Amino acid sequence: MRRFRAGAVAVVAALAVVLSGCSSGSDSKSTPAGAKGAPDKVSYITAFGAVGRDAFIWVAKEKGYFKDANIDVDIQLGAAVGDNLKNLAAGKAQFSALDLIGAWILAGKGTYKDFTTIAVIHQQTLVSIIALQGGGITSPKDLEGKKVGMATGSVNQLLFPAYAKLAGFDATKVSIQNAAPPQLPGLLATKKVDALSTFLIGQKGIEKVAGGTKTVVLPYSEYLSDLVGNGIVTTKDLAKNNPDLAGRFRDAALKGLEYTIQHPDEAAQILKQNQPTADVNAAKGEITLMTPYVTPSGSKAPIGSISEARVARAIAILQGGGLIPAGLTPDQVVDFNLVPKAS
């Protein structure tokens, strides 16, 4: 059940006025590549390294989807949201996957504005609290008085106060321990922290580090249901001046995403072939766990889609939670002429 702050509801009403004057634009399907000359050379940055959630881009390349779209893509390993946006702005890449909520927060704060969303990978945020079974944490309220590990400067940290307020516990009574993402599973396994605020698709990897101990997962999406997860972005300049290239890239990437969730074993192997340090079992686990979040729930809308109203509600939550000031509108962070249409 969705739970909103009163402030968030008020912001939704205000954004509705803006949306009433917006058009969803042309159909999301791009013009076919047609008479093909030399392929368009582009660079793409993964959301974070080479893990299961990012396997779809190598699948799309391996299966020839980019070749069919007359695109030659160079895949680079990404880091955090801010780093990916910085590299995008510097022209080091034309496309990137990243956590959309983190990016929209940065856009709302005015830190990075020259990007736009062209597809949604995860229809809900994957940020979750993960604790070991038997550790005394079975509900959000149990976090009070506990230590929670989080990646430094991550979207997990940014969203934690809003999650706490809606989930009914006092965030000031939680001790936050900052750490680099690779260190988090070890902190929980050695009981240096009581829980993690991380992405639920890392659940199997955390259990492996913890010697097989099962975990308790408390998804933020139970209280922040209109927030999305990863998505694909490009620069506003490219979206405006070369929408055909943006559309062809989007379609090829989403075709790879669809194949990935339908064939997790093969997708994990393709990731391993291209990135030898990748863990096949962990990659398959991530793909399996993220699959329910890829397809729009209760809708015939295509993979990758999102509506203006949905984006408005997400922005309202961020504004109502004090994460961004008023003023950000859906069209500033999503290109509704390019993003697949939601029904």
N, C-alpha and C positions, 0 to 999 in steps of 0.2 A: 504494500500500500504506500502511495506517495505521500510524503509528509513535507510540507513547506512552511517556512517562516512567513509571518504576516508581511514582512518587508519584501520577501521574494514575490509574493502574490501581487503586491502593489506594483512592482517593477514589471511583471508580466502584463498588467493592464496598460502600463505606459508603452511598452514595446508593441502591444497590439495595434496602437495607433500608427506606429511606424510601419508595421507589417501590412496594414491595410492599403498602403500606397506602393507596395512592392510587387513585382511580378516574378514568377518562377522561371521566366525566360523560355528559351527554346528547349527542345527535347535533348536529354542528356547524351544520347548516342552521337558519337562523333562521325564526321564525314569519313568514308573509307579512304585509305591511303591513296587509292586511285593509281594513276600513272606514276610508278615509283622511280625516282631518281636515286641519288645517293641517300643512304639512311640518315635520319637525324641522329646526331650523336649527343647524348645527354648523360649526366651523372645523377645518381640517386644515393641518398644517405639512409641507412637503416635506422630504425627507432633506437636500437641499443645493441650494438655488437652483432654477433651472428648466433641467434638463438631461435627457438621454435616459432615464436610469434612473428619473426621476420623471414621465415623460410619461403614464404609465397613468392618473394621477388626473384629468388634463384630458380624456383619452379617455373615462373613465367618466362624466364630467360632460357632455361633448359628445354622447355616444351616448345620453344619457338614462337611464343605469343608476341614478343617484342619484334622479332624478325618479321612476322606477318604484318605487324603494324608499321613496318619500315623504320624501326627505331633500334639504334645500337646503344645499349645502356651499360654504363660503367657503375658497378655497385660498390659503394664505399661504406665502411662500418661507422655507425653513428654513436653518439654518446648521450648526453642529456638534452632536454628540450631546448634550452638556451643555446647550447653549442650547435645543435643542428640548425636552428634559425639563424645564428650568426654566420655559419658557413653558407647557408642559402642566400643571405643578404650580401655576402662577399662574392657571390658568383661562383663559388666552388662546386655548387651543384644546382640543378634546376628543379629537382623533386626530392622530397624527403618524407619518411614516415616519422611520426612523433606522437606524444600524448597530446591530444587536442585540447583538453581542459587546461593543461599547463601552458600551452601556446596561447589559448584565448585569454588566460589570466595575464600573460605578458603583453598581449595586445591591448587589453583593458587598461593596463598600467602605463601604456605608451612606450614600453621597452622595445618591442619589435612589432612593426605594423605592416611591413612589406611582404606579406604572405597571405595566401587564401587556401581554404580547404576545398579539395576536389573529390574526396571520397572518405567515407567512414569505414574503418576496419572493424572496430569493436563498438557495438551499439550501446553498450553500457560501460561505465568505468570498471576496470578490473582491480582497482585499489581495494585492498582488504586488510583486516587484522588477521594475522595467522599466529596461533599459539599451539604449544604442544598439549596433547590430551593429558589430563591429570595435573595440569599446572594451575588450576583454579580459575581459569578464564573460560567462561561459556557464554557470556553476554557482554555487551559494551560496558555496562555499569561496572563489571569486574575489573576494568582497566584502571580505575581509580586506585592510587597507591602503588601502581606497578611501573616497571621500566619498559618502555617500548622503543625498539630500534627502528630507525628510518634512514633512508638515503639522504645525505646532506643536500638541502635545497631542492628536494624533489617535490613533485605534485602531491605525493603522500603527505608531506609536511604541510603544504599549502591548504589542503582540504581537511586536515585533521580537526581544526577548531569547528568548522561547519558540521562535520560528521558528529563530533562530540555533542554539540548543541541539539541537533536533531535526534540523536540517539539517547539523550537524556543523562549524560554524565558530565562531570566537571573536568575540562581539559587541563586546567591548572593543577589538578591533583595527579597528573600523569607525568612521570619523568621521561623526557625524550633523550635518547642517546643517538647522536649522529654517527654515521658510518658510511663508507663506500659500499655500493650495492653488493659486490662480491663477498664482503665481510659479514653481511647480515645473517645468512643461514648459520654460520659458525657461532655467532653471538647467541642465537637462540638455542642451538644444540648444546652449548656449554653453560647455559642458564645464566649468562651475563645480562640477559634481558629476559623479560617474562613473555614478550610478544613482539611481533614485527608489524609494521605498517608497510605492506609491499603489494605486489601484484599476485592475484590468486593463481595465475598460471605457473607460478614458481613453487606451488605446493609440493609437487612430487620431488623436486630437487631438494627442498628443505627437509622433507621426511628422510631422504636418502642420507643427507649430512647428519641428521639426528639419529642415525642407526636404525631406521625403520619405524621409529615412533610416529604414530598417527597424529594428525593435526586437527585443530579446530579452526574453521574459517568463518569470519564475520565480514561479509561484503559491505563496502560502503554503499553499494547500489541499493541496499534495502532501505536506506534513508535518503539517498541522493540519486533517485531513479532516473532523472533526466540528464545526468552527466554521461558523456560518452567516453570511450577509451582512445586507442590509437586511431590515426587517420593519415591520409596522404595529402600533402600540401605542395604548392608551387608558389612562385613569386606572382604578385599581382600583375607585373608587367608581362610575364609570359602568358598568363591566363587571358589578359586583354588583347595582346597583339598576336598571339599564336594559339588560339583556342583549339585548333585542329590537332596540333601536337599534344596539348594537354589532354584532350579527349582520347586520343589514341593511346597515350601512356596510361591513362586511367583505366581504359577498357582492358588493356593487356595485363596490367597489374591485378585487377579484380578477377580476371579469368584465372590467373595464377592462384589467387586467394581461394577461389571456389574449388579448384582442383586440389589444393592443399588440404582443405578440411574434409574433402571426400576421400583422400588417399594419404592419411597421416604418416604411414610407414614409409611410403615412397618419397614423400616430401622431406622427411627427416634424413633419408639416405642422400637425396639430392643436396640438401644443406651440407651434409658431411663431405660429399664429393668436392664441393666448392670451398668449404671451410673446414679443413682437416681437424682443427681443434674443437669443433662442435661435438657435443655429446648426443648421440642418436636417441637414446632412451629419454633423456631430458627434453629434447626437441619434440619427440612424439608426444610426451606428456603435456607440454605447453600447447601444442596444436589441438590435442583432444580436449583440454580444459577450456580453451578459448572458443571452440567451435560453437557452443550454444549462444555465444555473444556476437557472432558474426552475422547471423541471419536475423533481420528485423522481426521481433516477436509480434505475433498476432496480426501479421500484415503480409500482403503479397508484394510488398515493395522489394525491389532488387537489392542484392548485396551492395554495400557502399553508400546507400541512400540516407538522406536525412531531410526533414522538413524545416521550413523557416520557423514554424511554431515551436518545434522541438528545440531548435537552437536558442530561440527567445527564452524558453523556460530554463535552459541551462545557464544562460547569461543572468537570468533573474536570480537563480540560486547563488551564483558567484557574487552578484551585487548585494543580495540580501544577507549574505554571510560576511560582508565586509571585505571580500577578497579583491574586488575591483571597484572603482568609483562608477557612478552613473555615466551613461553616454555611449557605451559600446552597443552596437546594433548587429543583428545577424549578418547583414550584407557586408559588414566590415571584416568578417572572419571566414565566411563561406561564399563561394561563387555558385549561386543557384542556377546559373546557366550551364555549369559543368558537372556539379554533383548529381549522381543518379537521383531521379525523382522518387520521393516517398509518396505512397498512396494515402 
